[in-house]
Amino acid sequence: MQTAVGGGVLLIGLALAGGALSIPSAAGYGGVGPNFLPWVVAVSLVGCGLLIVREALTGGFRAMDTPSGAEHPYWPAFAWVSAGLLANAALITTIGFILSCTLCYVLAVQGLRRASGQDAGHPRGLAIDAFTGAAIAAPVYWAFTKFLGINLPGLTSSGWL
């Protein structure tokens, strides 16, 4: 199984390298072209995949800690996190980046809290999660739109929300 994981990582790295071949390499600002980061990730994945395969073929992973957590996956938490990601993707152009990312954060936190056995779903906790999600999403939105000049979907035409 460890060899299969290493092989999977290696194949993903090779596939990413194949995709990076189709990206133009014309150098941009600072001499780095748009294909630089995909190549860095592809080479890193290929290297990690080779190391994992080598480790698996020479005796497997040694001195591993006993796995922590539950024996079986907690599927409701997976559903909560998936719902957050899908809602974000579906609503980002309708309600804007900040609100859709805030909703994604709230749904993901609900799933993670339920998976760890914490009390979830109370109005006060939901309000704190919404505030925290907005406090994370708003500076990211403003940094990308105001400082980096990258257009993200906003709720208003002013560009500040």
N, C-alpha and C positions, 0 to 999 in steps of 0.2 A: 504494500500500500504506500509506503514511503517513496518507493521508486516511482510509482504512478503520480504522486504529488509533484515530485521533482520534474518528471516528464511533462506534466501539465504546465508548470511554471516555465519550463524551457520552450514549449510550444507557444505559449502566450507571448513570450519575449520575441520569438522568431516571427510570429504573426505581426506584432507591433513593428518590428524591423522592416517587414515587407510593406507595411503601410507607410512607414517613414520614408521609404524609397520614392513614394509618389508625391511627397511634399517638396516644393521647390526649396533649394538651399541658398537662394540669394540672401546675402548678408544684410541685415537691417541695422538698427541702432546698436552701436557697440560691437559690430562685427559678428553678431549672433543671428542666424537665420531662423525661420519658423520651424525648421526640422531639427533644431538642436535638442530641445527637451524630449521629443519622442525618441531620438537616438539614445539619449542618456538613460531613459527608462528602459528601452529595449535592451541595451547592453547590460544594464543592471539585472534585469529579469533573466536574461540568458546566463549571466554569471551565477546568479543565485540558483537557477535551475540545475546548472551543471554541478554546483557544490552539493545540492540536496541529493542528486542522483549518485554522486560519488560517495557521499556519506551513507546513503542507503545500501549501496552495493558493497561497502567495506564493513558491514556489521550493523548497520542501522544506527539510529540515534541512541546514544548511550547517555547514561546519567540523567535521564529525563525525570522531572518531577511528576508525581501522580496528578492526573488531571483534576482540576477543581470544577465546581459547579454541578448542575444536575446531570443525571445519566441520560435523560432524553430532552430534546429541544422543547422549549415552551412556545408553541405555535401561536397563541394569542398575541404574545409580544411581537413576534415576526409580523403578524397581521397589522398591528398598530404602527410599527415602523414603516412597513410597506405602504400603508395608507397615507402616512405623512409624506413619503417621497412621491407617491403618485399624485396626491393632492397638490403638492408643490409644482410638479411638472404641468398639471392640468390648469392650475389657476394663476401661474406666474404672469401671464400676459393679460389676465383679466383684472386681478386685484393688486398687481405689482409685486416687486421683488420682496419688499420688507414684510408685507402681510402674508405672502405665501410662504416665505421662509419661517416666519413666526408660527404659522399653523403647522408646518412640518416639524418644527422643534417641539411644539406642545404635544403633538401626536406621538412622536418618537419617545419623548420623556414618559408619557403615559405607559407606553409599552414596556419600557425599561423598568419603571417603578413596579409595574404589575409582575414582571418576571422576577424581580428580587423580593417580592412579597411585601412591598411597602403599600401603605394606604394611598390610593390614587383616586382621582375623580372629584375631589371636593372643590367647591368654588374658589376658596382661598388659594389652594395649590395650583389650580388652573390659571388664576390671575397672576400668581408669581411666575409660573412657567411662561405665560404670554409676555409678561414684562421682560423676563430674561431673554426670551427669543427675539423680541424687538430690540433689546439692548445689544444683542449680537448682530442682528441683521442690518440695522440702520447704519452703524459705522462702516460695515462692509459695503453697503450700497453707496454711501457717500464717498468712500475711498475709491471705488471703482469708477463712479460717474464723474466726480469732481476732480480727483487727482490723477487718475489714469486715463480719463477720457473714454472709457468703455461704456457703451449704452446698455443699461439694464432696464427692463420694463418697470415703469413707475406708476403710481396711482394717479398722480396729477401731472399736468404738463409743465409744472415749474421746475421739475428735476430734483426737488428736495424731498419728495415723499413718493 
